[in-house]
Amino acid sequence: MLQKILPFLTWLPLAKKHWKDDLIAGITGTIIVIPQAVAFAMIAGMPPIYGFYTAMLTPIIAAIFGSSYHLVSGPTTTSSIVLYAIISKFVTPSSDIEAFVSLAILLSFMAGVVKLLMGIVKMGKLVNFVSNSVVIGFSAGAGVLIAFKQLKHIFGIKVPQGSSFYKIISYIVAHIEETNWYAFAVATITLAIALTIRKIKKISKLYMLFAMITGSFLAIWFGGATNGIETVGKIPSNLPPFRMPDFNFQNIKMLFSGAFILAILGLVEAVAISRSIAMHTHQKLNANQEFISQGISNVVSSFFSCYTSSASFTRSSINYQAGAKTPMSAVISAVGLMLVVLLFAEYASFLPKPAMGGIILLVGYNLIDFKHIKLIFKSSNREIIVFGVTFLGTLFLELEEALILGILMALLFYLERTSKPHIAELGLSTDSKFVNIIRNKDTKSCSQLKVIRIDGSLYFGAIETVSDYFIQLYETEDVKHILLIADGINFIDLAGAEWLTNEVLKWRERGGGIYFTGMKIVSQDVLKKGNFIQQIGYENFFKDKRTAITDIHKKFKTPCKTKVFKECEIAL
């Protein structure tokens, strides 16, 4: 029980064993997060220092309470954009920066409460509706997006802030003559070094770290800022101060709907990222625990001047690819950032963005799971569409819109498949087994009894298909009795129970009936609670086929035309 409440008690022993791997991944994460913290804070309309605050505290809290071993939380593009969109309706950074920051911290607290409550009431099951094709498409799209967003640093071209995927491409193509070849050289050489080191087994886990250090020295050798090689710039040197959110009732009411939007999108993003990495690590995740960890990290960090956070695709991917084994790497990364800010802020300011761009370009490529994408294209046209919609949506829409679109498309196909359950007419084979008469022409069917098997659930979406089959059977066949093999029916909802009851009564009026065998207890739940089973009649439910056939034959008013079952009485 204690391990469920405090998941770090589970992975802490592993962290002692793999401390070297986590240390390398953590240091790499520290280097990568520095420019991101500045950039994401600016996207959110916040002063850069708040990006550092968020990157220092939230990864530690999320690591302690989370279930994923590789997920790294902190400021993200999505959370920053959404936060700005929500608050800028009421106040803008240019008009009143203090009011904007105050609302941002309050919104973060509120979003955290929503996430925490959703985890406590175990709404993590909602993520089961996110199919693997959606996750793979989202990962691939995010990989391409992450890579292309680094092109401005790689080419040294000042692409307008917040440009979309296609605008980045068109702008760079239109301004290719403005390429800074010094920056381009730093980026490409850093990338080449990373690829080379990754192939050397003994030091392969250090490829990002070595490449970043080499790239930094290379930038200095090329003249640094003198030749237009952009660096991280000045970094403030103080830790997150304690600050109570402004719990103003009017502001809470004003931000209420925005908090729900921010929370839900953050949770979907966090779970999608953790699942995409878990597909490679085969780690069993606890979605409810991820909800709780994201909620606690947002709530607690809001008391220390942090704005809303979520899982970072870039940093989580780098963390995994750098060889992290436990969440301790995220803790080390956050502590490392604190030390950098306190002790080495002056030196960290010289980290070149082109070198980071080269590394992140490789990270983006590694997010594209070519093996599973190939499998999708081989297996199913529906899965191809789900993958394609999610992938293209990630490139051309907002990340949350792409995820929602992919999930809806997957659910649409699921409903389309389950709305057409397989219905088979069974006959008795020469070896006295029930088989589909379409598959075996030698089967015999009783002239007065149809044996039907339904493979699928009887719910509102499937009623039309099943009803059409029974209408055709009623109008074209002379039989009056139907034995329904129900072991393939997983569940029956209210609409299914009402239809089934009416159908039984209709066939009873004809002088026959519908009988059931092998129906699962879970399938009888609504039938029992809604008293439908009383209208159908308990006597019409049988445990096995043989007992059912023996009892049904007693109800025949005329002899059978052919002898199929031993109970059949043949007319002379």
C-alpha positions as CSV (number, residue, x, y, z in Angstrom):
1,M,0.0,0.0,0.0
2,L,2.8,2.4,0.9
3,Q,4.5,1.7,-2.5
4,K,1.3,2.5,-4.3
5,I,1.1,5.9,-2.5
6,L,4.8,6.6,-2.9
7,P,5.9,4.9,-6.1
8,F,9.5,6.0,-5.6
9,L,9.9,3.3,-3.0
10,T,9.6,0.8,-5.8
11,W,12.2,2.3,-8.1
12,L,14.7,3.6,-5.5
13,P,16.5,0.3,-5.1
14,L,16.9,0.2,-9.0
15,A,18.3,3.7,-8.9
16,K,21.1,2.6,-6.6
17,K,22.0,-0.2,-9.1
18,H,21.8,2.0,-12.2
19,W,23.1,5.3,-10.8
20,K,25.7,5.8,-13.6
21,D,23.0,5.5,-16.4
22,D,20.7,7.9,-14.6
23,L,23.5,10.3,-13.8
24,I,24.5,10.6,-17.5
25,A,20.9,11.0,-18.6
26,G,20.3,13.5,-15.9
27,I,23.3,15.7,-16.9
28,T,22.2,15.5,-20.5
29,G,18.7,16.6,-19.5
30,T,20.1,19.5,-17.6
31,I,21.9,20.8,-20.7
32,I,18.9,20.3,-22.9
33,V,16.3,22.0,-20.6
34,I,18.2,25.3,-20.3
35,P,17.2,26.8,-23.6
36,Q,13.8,25.1,-23.5
37,A,12.9,26.7,-20.1
38,V,13.6,30.1,-21.6
39,A,11.7,29.5,-24.8
40,F,8.6,27.9,-23.2
41,A,8.4,30.7,-20.7
42,M,8.4,33.3,-23.5
43,I,5.7,31.3,-25.4
44,A,3.6,31.4,-22.2
45,G,4.1,35.2,-21.9
46,M,6.0,34.7,-18.7
47,P,9.4,36.1,-17.8
48,P,12.2,33.6,-18.5
49,I,12.9,33.0,-14.8
50,Y,9.5,31.3,-14.4
51,G,10.5,28.7,-17.0
52,F,13.5,27.8,-14.9
53,Y,11.4,27.6,-11.7
54,T,9.1,25.2,-13.4
55,A,11.9,23.1,-14.8
56,M,13.6,22.9,-11.4
57,L,10.7,21.7,-9.2
58,T,8.0,19.9,-11.2
59,P,10.2,17.1,-12.5
60,I,11.2,16.1,-9.0
61,I,7.6,15.9,-7.7
62,A,6.3,14.1,-10.8
63,A,9.2,11.6,-10.6
64,I,8.4,10.8,-6.9
65,F,4.7,10.2,-7.5
66,G,4.7,9.0,-11.1
67,S,4.7,5.5,-12.5
68,S,6.7,6.0,-15.7
69,Y,10.5,5.5,-15.4
70,H,11.3,7.8,-18.3
71,L,8.7,10.6,-18.2
72,V,10.2,14.1,-17.6
73,S,7.8,16.9,-16.6
74,G,8.3,20.6,-16.8
75,P,7.3,23.5,-19.0
76,T,6.1,22.3,-22.5
77,T,5.1,23.9,-25.8
78,T,1.4,22.8,-25.4
79,S,0.9,23.8,-21.8
80,S,2.6,27.2,-22.5
81,I,0.6,28.0,-25.6
82,V,-2.7,26.9,-23.9
83,L,-1.9,28.9,-20.8
84,Y,-1.2,32.0,-22.8
85,A,-4.4,31.6,-24.8
86,I,-6.6,31.3,-21.7
87,I,-5.1,34.2,-19.7
88,S,-4.6,36.6,-22.6
89,K,-8.4,36.8,-22.9
90,F,-8.4,38.8,-19.6
91,V,-5.0,40.4,-19.3
92,T,-1.8,40.5,-21.5
93,P,1.8,40.5,-20.4
94,S,2.4,43.8,-22.1
95,S,-0.5,45.5,-20.2
96,D,0.1,44.1,-16.7
97,I,2.8,41.5,-16.3
98,E,2.3,41.1,-12.6
99,A,-1.4,40.3,-13.0
100,F,-0.6,38.0,-15.9
101,V,1.9,36.0,-13.7
102,S,-0.5,35.9,-10.8
103,L,-3.3,34.5,-13.0
104,A,-0.9,32.0,-14.5
105,I,0.1,30.6,-11.1
106,L,-3.5,30.4,-10.0
107,L,-4.5,28.6,-13.2
108,S,-1.7,26.1,-12.7
109,F,-2.9,25.4,-9.2
110,M,-6.5,24.9,-10.5
111,A,-5.4,22.6,-13.3
112,G,-3.4,20.6,-10.8
113,V,-6.4,20.1,-8.6
114,V,-8.4,18.8,-11.6
115,K,-5.6,16.4,-12.6
116,L,-5.3,15.2,-9.0
117,L,-9.1,14.6,-8.6
118,M,-9.2,12.7,-11.9
119,G,-6.5,10.4,-10.7
120,I,-8.1,9.8,-7.3
121,V,-11.4,8.8,-8.9
122,K,-9.5,6.5,-11.2
123,M,-10.3,8.1,-14.5
124,G,-7.0,6.8,-15.9
125,K,-9.0,4.2,-17.8
126,L,-9.9,6.9,-20.2
127,V,-6.5,6.5,-21.8
128,N,-7.4,2.9,-22.8
129,F,-9.2,4.6,-25.7
130,V,-5.9,5.9,-27.1
131,S,-5.0,3.1,-29.6
132,N,-1.4,2.2,-30.4
133,S,-1.8,3.6,-33.9
134,V,-2.7,7.0,-32.4
135,V,0.4,6.8,-30.1
136,I,2.7,5.8,-33.0
137,G,1.3,8.5,-35.2
138,F,1.6,11.1,-32.5
139,S,5.2,10.1,-31.7
140,A,6.2,10.2,-35.4
141,G,4.5,13.5,-36.0
142,A,6.0,15.0,-32.8
143,G,9.4,13.7,-33.9
144,V,9.1,15.4,-37.3
145,L,7.8,18.5,-35.6
146,I,10.6,18.6,-33.0
147,A,13.2,18.1,-35.7
148,F,11.8,20.9,-38.0
149,K,11.5,23.3,-35.2
150,Q,15.3,23.0,-34.7
151,L,16.0,24.0,-38.4
152,K,16.1,27.7,-37.4
153,H,19.0,27.0,-35.1
154,I,20.7,24.6,-37.5
155,F,20.6,27.1,-40.4
156,G,20.9,30.2,-38.2
157,I,17.8,31.7,-39.9
158,K,15.6,33.8,-37.6
159,V,12.2,32.1,-38.2
160,P,9.3,34.0,-36.7
161,Q,8.4,32.8,-33.2
162,G,5.5,30.3,-33.0
163,S,5.6,29.4,-36.7
164,S,3.8,26.3,-37.7
165,F,5.3,23.3,-39.5
166,Y,4.6,24.3,-43.0
167,K,5.5,28.0,-42.3
168,I,8.9,26.9,-41.0
169,I,9.6,25.0,-44.2
170,S,8.4,27.8,-46.5
171,Y,10.3,30.5,-44.5
172,I,13.6,28.6,-44.6
173,V,13.2,27.8,-48.3
174,A,12.5,31.5,-49.0
175,H,15.4,32.7,-46.9
176,I,17.9,29.9,-47.5
177,E,20.5,32.5,-48.7
178,E,20.5,33.9,-45.2
179,T,22.0,30.6,-43.8
180,N,24.7,31.2,-41.2
181,W,27.3,28.6,-42.3
182,Y,29.1,28.8,-38.9
183,A,25.9,27.8,-37.1
184,F,25.2,25.1,-39.8
185,A,28.7,23.7,-39.3
186,V,28.3,23.5,-35.6
187,A,25.0,21.7,-35.9
188,T,26.0,19.2,-38.5
189,I,29.4,18.4,-36.9
190,T,27.6,18.0,-33.5
191,L,25.1,15.6,-35.1
192,A,27.9,13.7,-36.9
193,I,29.8,13.3,-33.6
194,A,26.6,12.1,-31.8
195,L,26.0,9.5,-34.6
196,T,29.6,8.3,-34.4
197,I,29.9,8.0,-30.7
198,R,26.5,6.2,-30.5
199,K,28.1,3.3,-32.6
200,I,30.9,2.9,-30.1
201,K,29.5,0.4,-27.5
202,K,31.7,1.4,-24.6
203,I,30.7,5.1,-24.6
204,S,27.5,4.9,-26.7
205,K,25.4,6.1,-23.7
206,L,27.4,9.3,-23.6
207,Y,26.8,10.3,-27.2
208,M,24.6,13.3,-26.4
209,L,26.8,14.6,-23.6
210,F,30.0,14.3,-25.6
211,A,28.4,15.8,-28.7
212,M,27.1,18.8,-26.8
213,I,30.5,19.5,-25.1
214,T,32.3,19.1,-28.4
215,G,29.7,21.4,-30.1
216,S,30.2,24.0,-27.5
217,F,34.0,24.2,-28.0
218,L,33.5,24.1,-31.7
219,A,31.2,27.2,-31.5
220,I,33.8,29.1,-29.4
221,W,36.5,28.1,-32.0
222,F,34.2,29.4,-34.8
223,G,33.9,32.8,-33.1
224,G,30.7,32.3,-31.2
225,A,28.4,35.3,-31.1
226,T,30.8,37.3,-33.2
227,N,29.9,35.1,-36.2
228,G,26.2,34.9,-35.3
229,I,26.2,31.6,-33.4
230,E,23.3,32.1,-31.0
231,T,23.7,30.9,-27.4
232,V,21.4,30.4,-24.5
233,G,22.2,33.9,-23.1
234,K,22.1,35.2,-19.6
235,I,20.6,32.9,-17.0
236,P,19.3,34.2,-13.6
237,S,20.8,32.7,-10.5
238,N,18.2,32.1,-7.9
239,L,15.9,29.2,-6.8
240,P,12.1,29.2,-6.8
241,P,10.8,31.4,-4.0
242,F,7.7,30.5,-1.9
243,R,4.7,32.4,-3.1
244,M,1.0,31.7,-2.3
245,P,-1.3,31.7,-5.3
246,D,-3.8,34.5,-5.2
247,F,-7.0,32.7,-4.3
248,N,-9.4,35.4,-5.5
249,F,-12.9,34.0,-6.0
250,Q,-13.6,36.1,-9.1
251,N,-10.4,35.0,-10.7
252,I,-11.1,31.3,-9.8
253,K,-14.6,31.6,-11.4
254,M,-13.1,33.3,-14.4
255,L,-10.4,30.6,-15.0
256,F,-12.6,27.6,-14.1
257,S,-13.3,26.3,-17.6
258,G,-9.8,27.1,-18.8
259,A,-8.4,25.0,-15.9
260,F,-10.3,21.9,-17.1
261,I,-9.1,22.4,-20.7
262,L,-5.5,22.8,-19.6
263,A,-5.7,19.8,-17.2
264,I,-7.3,17.4,-19.7
265,L,-5.0,18.3,-22.5
266,G,-2.0,18.0,-20.2
267,L,-3.1,14.5,-19.0
268,V,-3.7,13.2,-22.5
269,E,-0.3,14.5,-23.6
270,A,1.5,13.0,-20.6
271,V,-0.1,9.6,-20.9
272,A,0.5,9.5,-24.7
273,I,4.2,10.3,-24.2
274,S,4.6,7.7,-21.5
275,R,2.9,5.1,-23.6
276,S,5.0,5.8,-26.6
277,I,8.1,5.2,-24.6
278,A,6.7,2.2,-22.8
279,M,6.1,0.6,-26.2
280,H,9.9,0.3,-26.4
281,T,10.7,-0.4,-22.7
282,H,7.6,-2.7,-22.1
283,Q,7.1,-1.1,-18.8
284,K,3.7,-1.5,-17.2
285,L,2.2,1.9,-16.6
286,N,-0.4,3.1,-14.1
287,A,-2.4,5.8,-15.8
288,N,-4.2,6.8,-12.6
289,Q,-0.8,7.3,-10.9
290,E,0.3,9.5,-13.7
291,F,-2.8,11.6,-13.3
292,I,-2.0,11.9,-9.6
293,S,1.7,12.7,-10.1
294,Q,0.9,15.4,-12.6
295,G,-1.8,16.9,-10.3
296,I,0.5,16.9,-7.2
297,S,3.4,18.4,-9.2
298,N,1.2,21.3,-10.5
299,V,-0.5,21.9,-7.1
300,V,2.7,21.9,-5.0
301,S,4.9,23.8,-7.6
302,S,2.3,26.6,-7.9
303,F,3.2,27.6,-4.3
304,F,6.8,28.1,-5.5
305,S,6.2,30.5,-8.4
306,C,5.9,27.8,-11.1
307,Y,3.5,27.9,-13.9
308,T,1.6,24.9,-15.4
309,S,3.6,21.9,-16.4
310,S,3.2,18.6,-18.2
311,A,5.3,15.8,-19.6
312,S,7.8,16.9,-22.2
313,F,8.1,14.9,-25.4
314,T,11.6,16.2,-26.2
315,R,13.1,15.8,-22.7
316,S,11.4,12.5,-22.0
317,S,12.7,11.1,-25.3
318,I,16.2,12.4,-24.7
319,N,16.0,11.0,-21.2
320,Y,15.2,7.5,-22.5
321,Q,17.6,7.6,-25.4
322,A,20.4,8.8,-23.1
323,G,20.1,5.6,-21.2
324,A,18.0,6.5,-18.1
325,K,16.8,3.5,-16.1
326,T,14.7,5.1,-13.3
327,P,13.0,8.5,-12.5
328,M,16.1,9.4,-10.6
329,S,17.5,10.8,-13.9
330,A,14.7,13.4,-13.9
331,V,15.6,14.3,-10.3
332,I,19.3,14.6,-11.2
333,S,18.4,16.8,-14.2
334,A,16.3,19.2,-12.0
335,V,19.0,19.3,-9.3
336,G,21.6,19.8,-12.0
337,L,19.6,22.8,-13.3
338,M,19.6,24.3,-9.8
339,L,23.4,23.9,-9.5
340,V,23.8,25.4,-13.0
341,V,21.7,28.4,-12.0
342,L,23.4,28.9,-8.7
343,L,27.0,28.2,-9.6
344,F,27.5,28.1,-13.4
345,A,25.0,30.4,-14.8
346,E,27.7,32.5,-16.4
347,Y,29.2,29.5,-18.2
348,A,25.9,27.8,-19.1
349,S,25.0,31.0,-21.0
350,F,27.6,30.0,-23.7
351,L,25.8,26.8,-24.7
352,P,25.2,27.1,-28.5
353,K,21.7,26.6,-29.8
354,P,22.9,25.1,-33.1
355,A,24.6,22.3,-31.2
356,M,21.4,21.6,-29.3
357,G,19.5,21.7,-32.6
358,G,21.7,19.0,-34.0
359,I,21.2,16.8,-31.0
360,I,17.4,17.3,-30.9
361,L,17.3,16.6,-34.7
362,L,18.5,13.1,-33.9
363,V,16.0,12.8,-31.0
364,G,13.2,13.7,-33.4
365,Y,14.3,11.0,-35.9
366,N,14.5,8.4,-33.1
367,L,10.8,9.1,-32.2
368,I,9.7,7.7,-35.5
369,D,9.0,4.1,-34.9
370,F,9.6,2.7,-38.4
371,K,9.2,-0.9,-37.3
372,H,5.6,-0.4,-36.0
373,I,4.7,2.0,-38.8
374,K,5.6,-0.7,-41.3
375,L,3.5,-3.2,-39.3
376,I,0.5,-0.8,-39.4
377,F,0.7,-0.5,-43.2
378,K,0.8,-4.3,-43.5
379,S,-2.0,-5.1,-41.1
380,S,-5.0,-2.9,-41.6
381,N,-6.4,0.0,-43.7
382,R,-8.3,1.3,-40.8
383,E,-5.1,1.5,-38.7
384,I,-3.4,3.3,-41.6
385,I,-6.1,6.0,-41.6
386,V,-5.9,6.4,-37.8
387,F,-2.1,6.6,-38.0
388,G,-2.2,9.0,-40.9
389,V,-4.8,11.3,-39.4
390,T,-2.9,11.6,-36.1
391,F,0.5,12.0,-37.8
392,L,-0.7,14.7,-40.2
393,G,-2.7,16.4,-37.4
394,T,0.4,16.6,-35.3
395,L,2.2,18.4,-38.1
396,F,-0.6,20.8,-39.2
397,L,-2.8,21.2,-36.1
398,E,-2.2,21.8,-32.4
399,L,-0.9,18.7,-30.6
400,E,-4.0,18.3,-28.5
401,E,-6.2,18.6,-31.5
402,A,-4.2,15.9,-33.3
403,L,-4.5,13.6,-30.3
404,I,-8.3,14.1,-30.0
405,L,-8.8,13.7,-33.8
406,G,-6.8,10.4,-33.8
407,I,-8.7,9.1,-30.7
408,L,-12.1,10.0,-32.3
409,M,-11.1,8.3,-35.6
410,A,-10.0,5.1,-33.7
411,L,-13.3,5.1,-31.7
412,L,-15.3,5.6,-34.9
413,F,-13.7,2.6,-36.5
414,Y,-14.2,0.6,-33.4
415,L,-17.9,1.5,-33.3
416,E,-18.1,0.7,-37.0
417,R,-16.6,-2.8,-36.4
418,T,-18.7,-3.6,-33.3
419,S,-21.9,-2.4,-34.9
420,K,-21.7,-5.3,-37.4
421,P,-21.4,-8.5,-35.3
422,H,-20.8,-11.7,-37.1
423,I,-23.9,-13.9,-37.3
424,A,-23.6,-17.5,-38.3
425,E,-26.1,-20.2,-39.0
426,L,-24.9,-23.5,-37.5
427,G,-25.6,-27.1,-38.6
428,L,-24.6,-30.5,-37.5
429,S,-21.5,-32.0,-39.2
430,T,-20.9,-35.7,-40.0
431,D,-18.9,-35.9,-36.8
432,S,-21.8,-34.4,-34.8
433,K,-20.2,-31.0,-34.2
434,F,-21.9,-27.6,-34.7
435,V,-20.2,-25.7,-37.6
436,N,-21.0,-22.8,-39.8
437,I,-23.1,-24.1,-42.7
438,I,-21.3,-21.7,-45.1
439,R,-17.9,-23.2,-44.3
440,N,-19.1,-26.9,-44.5
441,K,-21.6,-27.9,-47.1
442,D,-22.0,-31.4,-45.6
443,T,-23.8,-30.0,-42.5
444,K,-27.4,-30.8,-41.8
445,S,-30.0,-28.3,-40.5
446,C,-33.2,-29.1,-38.7
447,S,-36.3,-28.2,-40.7
448,Q,-38.0,-26.7,-37.6
449,L,-35.1,-25.2,-35.7
450,K,-32.5,-22.7,-36.7
451,V,-29.3,-22.7,-34.6
452,I,-27.8,-19.1,-34.7
453,R,-24.6,-17.9,-33.2
454,I,-23.9,-14.1,-32.6
455,D,-20.2,-13.1,-32.2
456,G,-20.3,-9.6,-30.8
457,S,-22.1,-7.5,-28.2
458,L,-25.8,-6.6,-28.4
459,Y,-25.7,-2.8,-27.8
460,F,-27.3,0.2,-29.3
461,G,-24.9,0.4,-32.2
462,A,-25.3,-3.3,-33.2
463,I,-29.1,-3.5,-33.0
464,E,-29.8,-2.5,-36.6
465,T,-27.6,-5.2,-38.1
466,V,-28.9,-8.0,-35.8
467,S,-32.5,-6.8,-36.2
468,D,-32.2,-6.8,-40.1
469,Y,-31.0,-10.4,-40.0
470,F,-33.9,-11.6,-37.8
471,I,-36.5,-9.7,-39.9
472,Q,-35.2,-11.4,-43.0
473,L,-35.3,-14.8,-41.2
474,Y,-38.8,-14.1,-40.0
475,E,-40.1,-13.2,-43.5
476,T,-38.3,-15.8,-45.6
477,E,-38.0,-18.9,-43.4
478,D,-40.8,-21.3,-42.3
479,V,-39.1,-22.1,-39.0
480,K,-40.7,-21.0,-35.8
481,H,-38.0,-21.9,-33.3
482,I,-34.5,-20.4,-32.9
483,L,-31.7,-21.5,-30.7
484,L,-29.3,-18.7,-30.1
485,I,-25.8,-19.7,-29.1
486,A,-24.9,-16.8,-26.9
487,D,-21.4,-17.6,-25.6
488,G,-20.0,-15.0,-28.2
489,I,-22.1,-12.2,-26.8
490,N,-19.9,-10.2,-24.4
491,F,-22.5,-7.8,-23.1
492,I,-26.1,-6.6,-23.6
493,D,-27.0,-3.0,-22.9
494,L,-30.5,-1.6,-22.3
495,A,-31.3,-1.1,-26.1
496,G,-30.1,-4.7,-26.7
497,A,-32.2,-6.1,-23.9
498,E,-35.4,-4.3,-25.1
499,W,-34.9,-5.5,-28.7
500,L,-34.2,-9.0,-27.6
501,T,-37.3,-9.2,-25.4
502,N,-39.5,-7.8,-28.2
503,E,-38.1,-10.3,-30.7
504,V,-38.8,-13.2,-28.3
505,L,-42.4,-12.0,-27.9
506,K,-42.8,-11.6,-31.7
507,W,-41.6,-15.2,-32.4
508,R,-43.7,-16.5,-29.5
509,E,-46.8,-15.0,-31.2
510,R,-45.9,-16.9,-34.3
511,G,-46.2,-20.1,-32.4
512,G,-42.5,-20.7,-31.8
513,G,-39.8,-19.0,-29.7
514,I,-36.2,-17.9,-29.2
515,Y,-34.1,-19.9,-26.8
516,F,-30.6,-19.3,-25.4
517,T,-27.7,-21.4,-24.4
518,G,-24.2,-20.5,-23.1
519,M,-25.1,-16.9,-22.2
520,K,-22.4,-15.4,-19.9
521,I,-23.5,-14.2,-16.5
522,V,-22.1,-10.7,-17.3
523,S,-24.4,-10.6,-20.4
524,Q,-27.4,-11.3,-18.3
525,D,-26.8,-8.4,-16.0
526,V,-29.1,-5.9,-17.7
527,L,-31.6,-8.6,-18.5
528,K,-31.9,-9.5,-14.8
529,K,-31.9,-5.9,-13.4
530,G,-34.4,-4.7,-15.9
531,N,-36.7,-7.7,-15.4
532,F,-36.4,-8.5,-19.1
533,I,-35.4,-12.1,-18.2
534,Q,-38.9,-12.6,-16.6
535,Q,-40.6,-11.5,-19.8
536,I,-38.4,-13.8,-21.9
537,G,-38.9,-16.6,-19.5
538,Y,-36.3,-18.4,-17.3
539,E,-37.3,-21.7,-19.0
540,N,-35.9,-20.4,-22.3
541,F,-32.3,-20.3,-21.0
542,F,-30.2,-23.5,-21.1
543,K,-26.8,-24.4,-19.9
544,D,-25.8,-26.5,-22.9
545,K,-26.9,-27.2,-26.5
546,R,-28.0,-30.8,-26.0
547,T,-30.4,-30.0,-23.2
548,A,-31.8,-27.1,-25.2
549,I,-32.4,-29.2,-28.3
550,T,-34.1,-32.0,-26.4
551,D,-36.5,-29.5,-24.7
552,I,-37.2,-27.5,-27.9
553,H,-38.1,-30.6,-29.8
554,K,-40.9,-31.3,-27.4
555,K,-42.5,-28.0,-28.5
556,F,-42.7,-29.1,-32.2
557,K,-46.4,-29.5,-33.3
558,T,-45.4,-31.4,-36.5
559,P,-42.8,-34.0,-37.3
560,C,-39.4,-33.0,-38.7
561,K,-38.8,-33.4,-42.5
562,T,-35.3,-34.6,-42.0
563,K,-33.5,-36.4,-39.1
564,V,-30.6,-34.2,-37.9
565,F,-30.7,-34.7,-34.2
566,K,-31.6,-37.9,-32.4
567,E,-34.7,-36.1,-31.0
568,C,-36.0,-35.4,-34.5
569,E,-39.3,-37.3,-35.2
570,I,-39.4,-37.9,-39.0
571,A,-42.7,-37.7,-40.8
572,L,-43.6,-40.8,-42.7
